[in-house]
Amino acid sequence: MLCGPQRGSTFVLKTLLDPGNEVIFFSPYFVEYHFYVDYHGGVATVVPTDAHFDLNLEALESALTPRSKVVLINSPNNPTGVIYRPPRSSNWASCSNARSASLTPGSIC
């Protein structure tokens, strides 16, 4: 048990990242993500959502590179409140797993 999702996010990134690894997250996003990624030597890659703030899988697939290590998912999304539900969430899991990137929850409710 941790005191807030910030510590959990930083512990996960400290464990998974090597310097230069990419962390992908969707815009809009919790602004602290950039600080967490930078602190652990990672590179933040921001992927846009669609007009309804839903996941844009095509943009995610385009953003994945051999240096991609983590896809940070924030559901319910901070700041929009959007909840990513199956089957859409299952599709992004398949997309990132095919490229060996770790899916990481951005917040814990």
Backbone as JSON, one array per atom type, in Angstrom:
{
  "sequence": "MLCGPQRGSTFVLKTLLDPGNEVIFFSPYFVEYHFYVDYHGGVATVVPTDAHFDLNLEALESALTPRSKVVLINSPNNPTGVIYRPPRSSNWASCSNARSASLTPGSIC",
  "N": [[0.84, -1.16, 0.0], [0.49, 2.19, -0.81], [0.99, 5.71, -0.27], [-0.93, 7.44, -2.04], [-1.14, 7.77, -5.65], [1.08, 8.91, -6.87], [3.52, 8.08, -5.72], [3.44, 5.37, -6.32], [3.5, 5.46, -9.13], [6.05, 6.61, -9.55], [7.7, 4.65, -8.38], [7.21, 2.46, -10.06], [8.15, 3.46, -12.53], [10.84, 3.89, -11.87], [11.65, 1.28, -11.54], [11.21, 0.11, -14.08], [12.4, 1.71, -16.09], [15.24, 2.41, -18.14], [17.87, 4.73, -18.78], [16.84, 6.94, -21.33], [14.73, 5.38, -22.24], [11.38, 5.33, -23.5], [8.34, 6.74, -22.33], [5.01, 6.52, -22.86], [2.12, 8.48, -22.92], [-1.32, 9.58, -22.88], [-2.83, 12.57, -24.17], [-5.29, 14.86, -23.03], [-3.34, 15.03, -19.99], [-2.19, 14.18, -16.65], [-0.24, 16.64, -15.32], [2.1, 16.16, -13.87], [3.27, 13.86, -14.85], [5.34, 14.31, -16.73], [7.44, 15.21, -15.07], [7.89, 12.93, -13.48], [8.8, 11.08, -15.39], [11.08, 12.39, -16.46], [12.67, 12.55, -14.16], [13.53, 9.94, -13.81], [15.15, 9.51, -15.97], [13.87, 9.0, -18.35], [12.12, 9.42, -21.52], [9.5, 11.43, -22.38], [6.63, 10.75, -24.29], [3.95, 12.09, -25.84], [0.69, 11.22, -26.74], [-2.02, 12.03, -28.78], [-5.54, 12.14, -27.92], [-8.84, 11.31, -29.2], [-11.53, 13.47, -30.44], [-13.39, 13.17, -28.42], [-11.93, 12.61, -26.23], [-11.21, 9.97, -26.16], [-9.26, 6.94, -26.52], [-6.72, 6.96, -29.0], [-5.85, 4.7, -31.01], [-4.43, 4.38, -33.38], [-2.65, 6.52, -33.31], [-1.24, 5.78, -31.04], [-0.01, 3.38, -31.9], [1.64, 4.46, -33.89], [3.35, 5.95, -32.31], [4.81, 4.11, -30.84], [8.04, 2.79, -30.42], [11.22, 1.06, -30.76], [12.44, 1.92, -28.4], [10.37, 2.36, -26.65], [9.06, 1.8, -23.52], [7.12, 1.95, -21.52], [3.61, 2.29, -21.44], [1.59, 4.56, -20.21], [-1.4, 4.51, -18.58], [-4.2, 6.35, -17.72], [-6.94, 6.05, -16.08], [-9.89, 6.49, -14.37], [-9.46, 9.26, -16.53], [-7.32, 11.92, -15.71], [-7.18, 15.09, -16.6], [-9.84, 14.83, -17.63], [-11.8, 12.98, -16.84], [-12.73, 10.85, -18.29], [-13.44, 7.41, -18.7], [-11.71, 4.6, -19.66], [-12.99, 1.93, -21.26], [-13.51, -1.64, -21.86], [-14.46, -2.72, -25.18], [-12.37, -1.21, -26.1], [-10.19, -0.65, -24.37], [-9.06, -3.18, -24.21], [-8.08, -3.44, -26.76], [-5.94, -1.55, -26.85], [-4.28, -2.74, -25.05], [-3.5, -5.06, -26.4], [-2.16, -3.89, -28.52], [0.08, -2.57, -27.32], [1.29, -4.73, -26.03], [2.11, -6.27, -28.16], [4.3, -4.91, -28.94], [6.01, -5.11, -26.83], [5.85, -3.24, -24.7], [5.29, -2.03, -21.41], [2.17, -1.87, -19.8], [0.91, 0.57, -17.66], [-0.87, 1.56, -14.83], [-2.02, 4.87, -14.37], [-3.31, 6.09, -12.31], [-4.79, 5.27, -9.19], [-7.79, 4.1, -8.03]],
  "CA": [[0.0, 0.0, 0.0], [1.24, 3.43, -0.93], [0.29, 6.94, 0.01], [-1.2, 8.16, -3.27], [-0.66, 7.17, -6.88], [2.35, 9.47, -7.31], [4.62, 7.21, -5.3], [3.34, 4.14, -7.11], [3.98, 5.75, -10.49], [7.5, 6.8, -9.56], [8.34, 3.36, -8.11], [7.12, 1.64, -11.28], [9.07, 4.0, -13.53], [12.21, 3.63, -11.41], [11.9, -0.14, -11.76], [11.14, -0.3, -15.48], [13.11, 2.55, -17.07], [16.66, 2.66, -18.3], [17.99, 6.05, -19.4], [16.48, 7.04, -22.73], [13.5, 4.67, -22.56], [10.22, 6.19, -23.7], [7.08, 6.53, -21.62], [3.95, 7.08, -23.68], [0.84, 8.73, -22.26], [-2.31, 10.25, -23.71], [-3.17, 13.95, -23.86], [-4.68, 15.56, -21.92], [-2.75, 14.14, -18.98], [-1.79, 14.74, -15.37], [0.99, 17.34, -15.68], [3.26, 15.64, -13.14], [3.89, 12.74, -15.56], [6.62, 14.72, -17.32], [8.44, 15.25, -14.01], [8.2, 11.56, -13.09], [9.58, 10.46, -16.46], [12.38, 13.07, -16.5], [13.43, 12.21, -12.95], [14.11, 8.6, -13.96], [15.95, 9.43, -17.19], [13.06, 8.6, -19.49], [11.7, 10.41, -22.5], [8.03, 11.45, -22.45], [6.01, 10.84, -25.6], [2.53, 12.38, -25.64], [-0.15, 10.77, -27.84], [-3.32, 12.7, -28.68], [-6.79, 11.38, -27.91], [-9.76, 11.82, -30.23], [-12.32, 14.65, -30.05], [-14.14, 12.85, -27.2], [-10.89, 12.21, -25.27], [-11.05, 8.51, -26.16], [-7.95, 6.5, -26.99], [-6.43, 6.99, -30.42], [-4.93, 3.57, -31.15], [-3.54, 4.59, -34.51], [-1.58, 7.41, -32.83], [-0.41, 4.97, -30.13], [0.84, 2.49, -32.71], [2.65, 5.29, -34.55], [4.29, 6.46, -31.31], [5.64, 3.03, -30.31], [9.35, 2.59, -31.05], [12.0, 0.09, -29.99], [12.79, 2.49, -27.09], [9.17, 2.47, -25.81], [9.11, 0.86, -22.41], [5.9, 2.03, -20.71], [2.43, 3.04, -21.87], [0.95, 4.95, -18.96], [-2.84, 4.67, -18.78], [-4.8, 7.09, -16.62], [-8.39, 5.86, -16.2], [-10.45, 7.61, -15.11], [-8.46, 10.21, -16.96], [-7.15, 13.19, -15.03], [-8.24, 15.88, -16.02], [-11.13, 14.79, -18.32], [-12.76, 12.1, -16.19], [-13.09, 9.75, -19.19], [-13.06, 6.07, -18.27], [-11.45, 3.73, -20.8], [-13.67, 0.65, -21.01], [-13.43, -2.63, -22.93], [-13.34, -3.43, -25.78], [-11.32, -0.28, -26.5], [-9.02, -0.83, -23.52], [-8.44, -4.45, -24.59], [-7.34, -3.22, -28.0], [-4.64, -0.92, -26.61], [-3.42, -3.72, -24.38], [-2.94, -5.9, -27.45], [-1.24, -3.06, -29.3], [1.34, -2.35, -26.61], [1.93, -6.01, -25.77], [2.75, -6.72, -29.4], [5.57, -4.18, -29.06], [6.75, -5.34, -25.58], [5.81, -2.1, -23.79], [4.51, -2.33, -20.22], [1.03, -1.0, -19.48], [1.02, 0.98, -16.28], [-1.97, 2.45, -14.45], [-1.56, 6.18, -13.95], [-3.92, 6.46, -11.03], [-5.42, 4.14, -8.5], [-9.01, 4.59, -7.39]],
  "C": [[0.89, 1.23, 0.0], [0.36, 4.62, -0.61], [0.13, 7.73, -1.28], [-0.57, 7.51, -4.49], [0.69, 7.72, -7.34], [3.52, 8.57, -6.93], [4.61, 5.91, -6.09], [3.87, 4.34, -8.51], [5.49, 5.9, -10.51], [8.23, 5.5, -9.26], [8.34, 2.47, -9.35], [8.1, 2.15, -12.32], [10.52, 3.78, -13.14], [12.59, 2.18, -11.69], [12.04, -0.48, -13.24], [12.08, 0.45, -16.42], [14.62, 2.45, -16.97], [16.75, 4.04, -18.96], [17.69, 6.01, -20.9], [15.25, 6.25, -23.14], [12.34, 5.65, -22.64], [9.05, 5.74, -22.85], [6.02, 7.25, -22.42], [2.72, 7.29, -22.8], [-0.02, 9.62, -23.14], [-2.6, 11.65, -23.21], [-4.69, 14.11, -23.95], [-4.26, 14.59, -20.81], [-2.47, 14.93, -17.7], [-0.39, 15.34, -15.57], [2.24, 16.81, -14.99], [3.96, 14.49, -13.88], [5.23, 13.11, -16.17], [7.72, 14.73, -16.27], [8.86, 13.84, -13.6], [9.13, 10.91, -14.11], [10.99, 11.07, -16.5], [13.26, 12.64, -15.33], [14.13, 10.86, -13.08], [14.83, 8.41, -15.28], [15.19, 9.01, -18.42], [12.76, 9.76, -20.42], [10.18, 10.32, -22.61], [7.58, 11.6, -23.9], [4.51, 10.98, -25.38], [1.77, 12.02, -26.9], [-1.51, 11.45, -27.7], [-4.47, 11.7, -28.57], [-7.67, 11.93, -29.03], [-10.57, 13.0, -29.68], [-13.12, 14.44, -28.77], [-13.22, 12.39, -26.08], [-10.77, 10.71, -25.15], [-9.69, 8.17, -26.74], [-7.85, 6.53, -28.51], [-5.38, 5.9, -30.67], [-3.98, 3.73, -32.32], [-2.37, 5.49, -34.09], [-0.66, 6.66, -31.87], [0.52, 4.07, -30.92], [1.94, 3.27, -33.41], [3.73, 5.75, -33.57], [5.22, 5.37, -30.76], [6.91, 2.85, -31.13], [10.08, 1.49, -30.28], [12.42, 0.59, -28.6], [11.59, 2.63, -26.16], [9.19, 1.39, -24.75], [7.8, 0.81, -21.63], [4.83, 2.82, -21.47], [1.64, 3.32, -20.6], [-0.51, 5.25, -19.24], [-3.43, 5.31, -17.53], [-6.32, 7.02, -16.78], [-8.97, 5.64, -14.81], [-9.38, 8.67, -15.35], [-8.49, 11.48, -16.11], [-6.51, 14.1, -16.07], [-9.63, 15.68, -16.61], [-12.2, 13.98, -17.62], [-13.21, 10.93, -17.06], [-12.58, 8.43, -18.63], [-12.89, 5.22, -19.52], [-11.98, 2.35, -20.49], [-13.41, -0.32, -22.16], [-14.56, -2.39, -23.92], [-12.19, -2.52, -26.16], [-10.05, -0.5, -25.68], [-8.31, -2.15, -23.82], [-7.61, -4.28, -25.85], [-6.0, -2.54, -27.75], [-3.72, -1.84, -25.86], [-2.76, -4.62, -25.42], [-1.89, -5.13, -28.25], [0.1, -2.91, -28.58], [2.04, -3.66, -26.31], [2.64, -6.55, -26.99], [4.11, -6.06, -29.57], [6.42, -4.29, -27.79], [6.85, -4.1, -24.69], [4.93, -2.48, -22.61], [3.36, -1.35, -20.08], [1.05, -0.71, -18.01], [-0.15, 1.87, -15.92], [-1.41, 3.78, -13.94], [-2.19, 6.64, -12.66], [-4.65, 5.25, -10.48], [-6.62, 4.68, -7.75], [-9.49, 3.64, -6.33]]
}
